[in-house]
Amino acid sequence: KIGEGEPDIIERIRQGDIDLVVNTFTQGRSPQRDGFQIRRTAVEHGVPCVTSLDTARAMLGVMAKPRSMEVRALQDYFAPDLP
């Protein structure tokens, strides 16, 4: 939350200490305003921001996979097989 800890989350994002923000929506006026500021600061500083726990879980699942996978262009998956 904004204002918790020294430096707070906004300052830590600005300092480059944060690599990923998971910021879910909550009820109430103040949390919405804090969430907006956190998301905006993340975007302004090029920090990926996830707003859904389902998306965060999916990202963790992908990141946990072995890195020895072959990297291919998207077109390779959809291009017709050539003789």
C-alpha positions as CSV (number, residue, x, y, z in Angstrom):
1,K,0.0,0.0,0.0
2,I,1.0,3.6,-0.5
3,G,2.5,5.1,2.6
4,E,3.4,1.7,4.2
5,G,7.1,1.1,4.8
6,E,10.0,3.4,4.0
7,P,10.4,3.7,1.1
8,D,6.8,2.8,0.1
9,I,5.7,0.9,-3.0
10,I,5.6,4.0,-5.3
11,E,9.2,5.0,-4.4
12,R,10.4,1.4,-4.7
13,I,8.9,1.2,-8.2
14,R,10.6,4.5,-9.1
15,Q,13.9,3.3,-7.7
16,G,13.8,0.2,-9.9
17,D,13.5,-2.2,-7.0
18,I,10.3,-3.8,-8.3
19,D,10.2,-6.2,-11.3
20,L,6.5,-7.1,-11.3
21,V,3.4,-5.6,-9.7
22,V,0.4,-7.8,-8.8
23,N,-2.3,-5.3,-8.0
24,T,-5.8,-6.6,-7.7
25,F,-8.9,-4.5,-7.6
26,T,-10.6,-4.0,-4.2
27,Q,-13.7,-2.3,-2.9
28,G,-13.7,1.1,-1.3
29,R,-12.6,4.5,-2.3
30,S,-9.0,4.7,-0.9
31,P,-7.9,1.3,-2.2
32,Q,-9.0,2.1,-5.7
33,R,-7.1,5.4,-5.6
34,D,-4.0,3.6,-4.3
35,G,-4.3,0.8,-6.8
36,F,-4.6,3.3,-9.7
37,Q,-1.5,5.2,-8.5
38,I,0.5,1.9,-8.2
39,R,-0.6,0.7,-11.6
40,R,0.1,4.1,-13.2
41,T,3.6,4.3,-11.6
42,A,4.3,0.8,-12.8
43,V,3.4,1.5,-16.4
44,E,5.3,4.8,-16.4
45,H,8.4,3.0,-15.3
46,G,8.1,0.0,-17.6
47,V,7.2,-2.5,-14.8
48,P,4.8,-5.2,-15.8
49,C,1.5,-5.0,-13.9
50,V,-0.9,-7.9,-13.4
51,T,-4.4,-7.1,-12.1
52,S,-5.8,-10.7,-11.8
53,L,-4.7,-13.5,-9.6
54,D,-5.5,-16.0,-12.4
55,T,-3.1,-14.2,-14.7
56,A,-0.4,-14.1,-12.0
57,R,-0.8,-17.9,-11.4
58,A,-0.6,-18.5,-15.2
59,M,2.6,-16.4,-15.4
60,L,4.1,-18.4,-12.5
61,G,3.3,-21.6,-14.2
62,V,5.1,-20.5,-17.4
63,M,8.1,-19.2,-15.5
64,A,8.4,-22.5,-13.6
65,K,8.8,-24.5,-16.8
66,P,12.3,-25.6,-17.9
67,R,14.0,-23.0,-20.0
68,S,15.3,-25.5,-22.5
69,M,12.3,-25.0,-24.8
70,E,13.0,-24.1,-28.4
71,V,12.0,-20.5,-29.3
72,R,10.0,-20.3,-32.5
73,A,8.3,-17.5,-34.3
74,L,4.5,-17.4,-34.0
75,Q,4.2,-17.8,-37.8
76,D,5.9,-21.2,-37.5
77,Y,2.9,-22.6,-35.6
78,F,0.4,-21.4,-38.3
79,A,2.3,-21.6,-41.5
80,P,1.2,-24.5,-43.8
81,D,3.7,-27.3,-44.1
82,L,5.8,-26.8,-47.2
83,P,6.9,-29.8,-49.3
